[in-house]
Amino acid sequence: MKVTCTLGGGVSFPELRDAKGEVLFPRLRLKKGDNEVSEDHLDALEEKCNPAWFKEICKSLEVGESDDDGPVPMNAADKIDVVKEAETLAELEGLADGEERKTVLAAIDKRLEELEAEE
């Protein structure tokens, strides 16, 4: 889903967690202009955020259809946040699959070393 943000500096939404503390959706930063956001993520934000605040923000967001129905890739900063919270080697391996950004790969290597040191 395409979301067009007309705010000058964009807007940030907090990460969303379930009752057990598991991350359902990473922190979302919408920059001015077009952004790709999953429909589930936007629906969850609407449920979890302060309704008055969300209503005000949505006056500056225009939701449209994406040209691509595939998954929306996480930006590097959000993916690094997820890497830092990974608790198992399997989680890290999943995060590393297909990843080409050097900053994310460095964060994965660092977290891998931390997990190995804990064992």
Residue, then its C-alpha position, 0 to 999 in steps of 0.5 A: m500500500k502506498v502512503t503519501c505523507t504531506l507533512g514537512g518532516g514526515v512522521s514516526f510511529p512507535e514499534l508495536r508489540d503483543a502482550k508477550g512483548e514480541v515485536l508485531f511491527p517495527r517502528l515506522r518512519l514515514k518520510k515526506g512523499d511516497n512510502e510503502v506500508s503494509e495494510d496490516h501495519l497501518d491497521a494495527l497503528e490505528e488500533k494502538c495509537n491515540p485515536a485523536w493523534f492518529k486522526e490528526i496525523c491521517k489528515s496529512l497522509e493519503v493512502g493509495e494502492s501500491d504498484d507492487d503487492g510484495p512485502v515492504p522491505m524494512n529500512a536499514a535503521d529499523k532492521i538494525d533495531v530488530v537485529k539488536e533484539a534477536e535472541t537466537l542464532a536462527e533469528l539472526e540467520g533469517l534476518a541475514d538472508g538476502e541482506e546486502r546492506k553493509t550496516v545491517l550485516a555489521a549489526i548482525d555480525k556484532r549481535l552474533e558475537e554477543l549471542e555466542a559470548e552468552e552461551 
